[in-house]
Amino acid sequence: MKNYSLELLIDVESAHKKTLEKIKNGSVVLEIGCNQGHMSSYLKEKMNCTVSGVDIDSSALEAASSYLDTAYNIDCNDVIKLDSLIPDNYYDYILATDVLEHLQYPDQVLKILTKKLKISGKFVISVPNASHNLMLMSLLKNDFTYQDVGFFDNTHIKWFTSDTFAKMLNELGLIIELHDFVYMTPEYEPVQNNRYEEFGLLEREVLLKHKNGHFFQNIFVVSKDENSNRAPVQNIDAYWFDCIQLNGEDSKKKVDVFDACVNINISEDHELNFDDVLDIVPTMRLRGIKNINLNYLDSDEDVKWNIINGFEIDQVIYSFSDMKIRVNIESKRALNLSFEYVDVNEDVLKSIFKLGSQCRSS
């Protein structure tokens, strides 16, 4: 039996935190897949809820029992047992946090559990997002390797995107009151093929343009009351995310950016060592940059720089391969870098193709 005992994560953006935020104090709650009770304990002790728990693992359920008013040792794939043991019309909330992807027939489980909710009751559900860029990046590398835990957990037998999960809910007659998500870029999951730098610029462009590529988990608040307010499913691309790579003598540092106007200080520290030359790779996407300014922080003196592998059109320098800003600097002097991003349109893209190898370089 796999041990899914996890630390309760409520101080960072997580499915735990976002689930608990949606529960009212003093509610009657059923947690599906409660395991050793890391979330049930919070509901009981911090939120004064009446908590029941369901888990397939009897030893984990025993550990959770001190936090539970009622404990059910049930394999949720056994919908007959699930239906017969759990009372109808009883719960304000039923929680299924990263559970349904482990089940053979999650739609049938939800159908049974719908009867267990009060008419005003709600599901709070989280499921991994099959459309996360981790999935696409693995497939681009012709790889799909299961792991013991995590995104590619080897007991995940169902995969959902936000739209396909919403479709299943709709077919069950359930109403989505809220669609939320846990945002996470690929490199934070410890798997192979998780870094955009492993891919060419055009591949990165495709990855970052597709919808929900940084939705690690989809979270749904769902009602069975047909009079509930309906909410749309969010579909947001990852295109606004970018990063700047700083390459020193023998070290690298990545700076994430989420704005078209970039202004950062670059100093020699334990993460980045540079002597006379610093290479700045300003974008992981097919983008342009303009109004580049580099100066030393300890004076108003400008720093000279050259562009390698960039295409200049109307005073905007576009990245089409591995463009970099190469800076010759005085050792151990901190820098300030600023520039503006410019998105690429079809006319610019055609012009870049026509330019071919005519690039501005050092």
Secondary structure in CASP SS format (residue, H / E / C, confidence):
PFRMAT SS
TARGET T0000
AUTHOR 0000-0000-0000
METHOD secondary structure of the structure
MODEL  1
M C 1.00
K C 1.00
N C 1.00
Y C 1.00
S C 1.00
L C 1.00
E C 1.00
L C 1.00
L C 1.00
I C 1.00
D C 1.00
V C 1.00
E C 1.00
S C 1.00
A H 1.00
H H 1.00
K H 1.00
K H 1.00
T H 1.00
L H 1.00
E C 1.00
K C 1.00
I C 1.00
K C 1.00
N C 1.00
G C 1.00
S C 1.00
V E 1.00
V E 1.00
L E 1.00
E E 1.00
I E 1.00
G C 1.00
C C 1.00
N C 1.00
Q C 1.00
G C 1.00
H H 1.00
M H 1.00
S H 1.00
S H 1.00
Y H 1.00
L H 1.00
K H 1.00
E H 1.00
K C 1.00
M C 1.00
N C 1.00
C C 1.00
T E 1.00
V E 1.00
S E 1.00
G E 1.00
V E 1.00
D E 1.00
I C 1.00
D C 1.00
S H 1.00
S H 1.00
A H 1.00
L H 1.00
E H 1.00
A H 1.00
A H 1.00
S H 1.00
S H 1.00
Y H 1.00
L C 1.00
D C 1.00
T E 1.00
A E 1.00
Y E 1.00
N E 1.00
I C 1.00
D C 1.00
C C 1.00
N C 1.00
D C 1.00
V H 1.00
I H 1.00
K H 1.00
L H 1.00
D H 1.00
S H 1.00
L H 1.00
I C 1.00
P C 1.00
D C 1.00
N C 1.00
Y C 1.00
Y E 1.00
D E 1.00
Y E 1.00
I E 1.00
L E 1.00
A E 1.00
T E 1.00
D C 1.00
V C 1.00
L H 1.00
E H 1.00
H H 1.00
L C 1.00
Q C 1.00
Y C 1.00
P H 1.00
D H 1.00
Q H 1.00
V H 1.00
L H 1.00
K H 1.00
I H 1.00
L H 1.00
T H 1.00
K C 1.00
K C 1.00
L E 1.00
K E 1.00
I E 1.00
S E 1.00
G E 1.00
K E 1.00
F E 1.00
V E 1.00
I E 1.00
S E 1.00
V E 1.00
P E 1.00
N E 1.00
A C 1.00
S C 1.00
H C 1.00
N H 1.00
L H 1.00
M H 1.00
L H 1.00
M H 1.00
S H 1.00
L H 1.00
L H 1.00
K C 1.00
N C 1.00
D C 1.00
F C 1.00
T C 1.00
Y C 1.00
Q E 1.00
D C 1.00
V C 1.00
G C 1.00
F C 1.00
F C 1.00
D E 1.00
N C 1.00
T C 1.00
H C 1.00
I C 1.00
K C 1.00
W C 1.00
F E 1.00
T C 1.00
S H 1.00
D H 1.00
T H 1.00
F H 1.00
A H 1.00
K H 1.00
M H 1.00
L H 1.00
N H 1.00
E H 1.00
L C 1.00
G C 1.00
L C 1.00
I E 1.00
I E 1.00
E E 1.00
L E 1.00
H E 1.00
D E 1.00
F E 1.00
V E 1.00
Y E 1.00
M C 1.00
T C 1.00
P H 1.00
E H 1.00
Y H 1.00
E C 1.00
P C 1.00
V C 1.00
Q C 1.00
N C 1.00
N C 1.00
R C 1.00
Y H 1.00
E H 1.00
E H 1.00
F C 1.00
G C 1.00
L H 1.00
L H 1.00
E H 1.00
R H 1.00
E H 1.00
V H 1.00
L H 1.00
L H 1.00
K H 1.00
H C 1.00
K E 1.00
N C 1.00
G C 1.00
H C 1.00
F E 1.00
F E 1.00
Q E 1.00
N E 1.00
I E 1.00
F E 1.00
V E 1.00
V E 1.00
S E 1.00
K C 1.00
D C 1.00
E C 1.00
N C 1.00
S C 1.00
N C 1.00
R C 1.00
A C 1.00
P C 1.00
V C 1.00
Q C 1.00
N C 1.00
I C 1.00
D E 1.00
A C 1.00
Y C 1.00
W C 1.00
F C 1.00
D E 1.00
C E 1.00
I E 1.00
Q E 1.00
L E 1.00
N E 1.00
G C 1.00
E C 1.00
D C 1.00
S C 1.00
K E 1.00
K E 1.00
K E 1.00
V E 1.00
D E 1.00
V E 1.00
F C 1.00
D C 1.00
A C 1.00
C E 1.00
V E 1.00
N E 1.00
I E 1.00
N E 1.00
I E 1.00
S C 1.00
E C 1.00
D C 1.00
H C 1.00
E C 1.00
L C 1.00
N C 1.00
F C 1.00
D C 1.00
D C 1.00
V E 1.00
L E 1.00
D E 1.00
I E 1.00
V E 1.00
P C 1.00
T C 1.00
M C 1.00
R C 1.00
L C 1.00
R E 1.00
G E 1.00
I E 1.00
K E 1.00
N E 1.00
I E 1.00
N E 1.00
L E 1.00
N E 1.00
Y E 1.00
L C 1.00
D C 1.00
S C 1.00
D C 1.00
E C 1.00
D E 1.00
V C 1.00
K C 1.00
W E 1.00
N E 1.00
I E 1.00
I E 1.00
N E 1.00
G E 1.00
F E 1.00
E E 1.00
I E 1.00
D C 1.00
Q C 1.00
V E 1.00
I E 1.00
Y E 1.00
S E 1.00
F E 1.00
S E 1.00
D E 1.00
M E 1.00
K E 1.00
I E 1.00
R E 1.00
V E 1.00
N E 1.00
I C 1.00
E C 1.00
S C 1.00
K C 1.00
R C 1.00
A C 1.00
L E 1.00
N E 1.00
L E 1.00
S E 1.00
F E 1.00
E E 1.00
Y E 1.00
V E 1.00
D E 1.00
V C 1.00
N C 1.00
E H 1.00
D H 1.00
V H 1.00
L H 1.00
K H 1.00
S H 1.00
I H 1.00
F H 1.00
K H 1.00
L H 1.00
G C 1.00
S C 1.00
Q C 1.00
C C 1.00
R E 1.00
S C 1.00
S C 1.00
END
